[in-house]
Amino acid sequence: MTQALPPGPAKPRFVQGAYALAMPMRGLPRLRARYGNAFTVNVPIFGRAVVISDPAEIKQLFQTDTALADNIEPNLGRVLGSRSLFALRGEEHKRQRKLLVPPFHGRRLLAYERIVEDETVREMASWPLGRPFPVLPSAMRITLNAILRAVFGAEGKEFDELRELLPKMVTLGSRLAAAPIPRFGGKVGPWARFFAMRREYDLAIDRLVAKTRRTGDLDQRDDVLAMMLQSRYDDGTEMSGQDIADQLLTLLAAGHETTATTLAWAVERLRRHPDVLAGLVDEVDAGGKRLREATIIEVQRTRPVIDMVGRTVRAESLELGRWRVPKGYSILVSIGLIHDDDAVFPDAARFDPARFTGSRPDLYEWIPFGGGTRRCLGAAFANMEMSVVVRTMLRDMTLEPTTEPAERWHSRGIANAPGKGGLAVVHRRTAPSPESEETTSTGAHT
């Protein structure tokens, strides 16, 4: 029987918002314990919203026609640009997404693996030996340099400008993503600083596009920018300058911070599970990858860096499983709640990569990249990148286990990171390692 809405707290919106801020990782489990796996909240930014964590209802939502429920509002398009995939809806989103799929699959992914390994080796050369250091800043540099090289193909003046600008821009944008934009954009304050960075970014992209067009060798290049300049919509038109700038910013931002944060969590988890760590080292030495890929999946299950994905109801109402959700309501999928559900993942609190060594996760239950038509376009690239970084680290370094308590969750605005940055203690390995290894691309996540 369909009910109007699931139950939920009756406190005023600002009280519920304060509760969410004060208890970001404990609030939702407490609400689920009280109300069940669906409940209604009223919070700042999203307003009235239904939070779900039932696999069947999640699957139904991700498969719902975009005319009935589409892109969540507000979304990251407010910081990534109006032509970003995060901002586009309906047919326009589908049209744009179709052009951006090719560079992150198949042969092109293989071409990027060497880039990721090169950047990892270069960064590890600066790691301190025998003493604790946070791996997150280092992972940020690896993923930023790797995505910059994958997107632009070569280094140069603009590349260096973006390498300096983007970390500051992404950090500030993450913090502002859910903040109200002042009327007229504001002349001072954080939004004014962000818009100034955005203008600087746009100028650098304009120069890069012009330089790339002048080379005349687009069909011989594997980088994303060259592909964008050659791509055409079904009607034969090419991507506009705004399309290119916004989509590149989306790729650079989304393909950088979340992947680096997951790598920091991987280090944090492995140091506290020495049996898994030892098994991974043995596998790397033997040239395998099965346990490594399962471990990356399990890290993303137990330490998802994004809290929520969702949709906004566009129809007059949407029947979703047991509920009838009115127009204008947000439907938020709690990634943490479904990943931590014993009915979905037995003994869910236990870090156990073995649960994925013989099978791939259901993509309506394991959802660190979201789902449906809005599933992260770079999921395969991110999994490949994490696999290569972990493989290279364990091949060249010995990572010390620890008996210290787990690191607390720390919100960076968009991503949830380990509170100490994923503290690592490493030593250089002296034993020779294999000269080559098989492909690490995780095609099951494409």
QUIGI-V184556 format. One record per pair of residues at least 6 apart in sequence whose C-alpha atoms are under 6 Angstrom apart, sorted by the first residue. I is the first residue (numbers start at 1). J is the second residue. If there is no record, write none. Layout:
<<I/J> <I/J>>
This chain:
<<2/322> <2/323> <3/323> <4/323> <4/324> <5/323> <6/39> <6/40> <7/39> <7/40> <8/39> <8/40> <8/41> <13/42> <13/43> <16/43> <17/43> <17/44> <37/53> <38/51> <38/52> <39/50> <39/51> <40/49> <40/50> <41/48> <41/49> <42/48> <48/329> <49/329> <49/330> <49/331> <50/331> <51/331> <51/332> <51/333> <52/333> <53/334> <53/338> <55/365> <57/321> <59/364> <62/371> <62/372> <66/90> <68/314> <68/315> <69/311> <69/312> <69/313> <69/314> <70/311> <70/312> <71/311> <72/310> <72/311> <72/312> <76/86> <77/84> <77/86> <77/87> <79/173> <80/250> <81/246> <83/243> <83/246> <84/246> <84/247> <104/381> <116/146> <119/142> <120/142> <129/426> <129/427> <130/425> <130/426> <130/427> <131/425> <132/423> <132/424> <132/425> <133/423> <133/424> <134/421> <134/422> <134/423> <135/264> <135/422> <136/264> <136/421> <139/260> <140/260> <143/256> <144/256> <150/223> <151/223> <151/224> <151/225> <152/223> <152/225> <153/223> <158/204> <174/413> <174/414> <175/413> <186/192> <218/226> <232/238> <261/417> <264/422> <266/299> <268/422> <270/277> <271/401> <271/402> <272/402> <274/401> <281/394> <287/437> <294/353> <294/356> <294/357> <295/353> <298/353> <301/339> <304/368> <305/415> <305/416> <306/415> <307/335> <308/333> <308/334> <308/335> <309/332> <309/333> <310/331> <310/332> <310/333> <311/330> <311/331> <312/329> <312/330> <313/327> <313/328> <313/329> <314/327> <315/327> <316/327> <317/325> <317/326> <317/327> <318/324> <318/325> <340/348> <342/348> <369/375> <369/376> <380/445> <380/446> <384/441> <384/442> <396/429> <397/427> <397/428> <397/429> <398/426> <398/427> <398/429> <399/426> <400/425> <400/426> <407/418> <407/419> <408/418> <408/419> <409/417> <409/418> <409/419> <410/416> <410/417> <410/418> <410/419>>
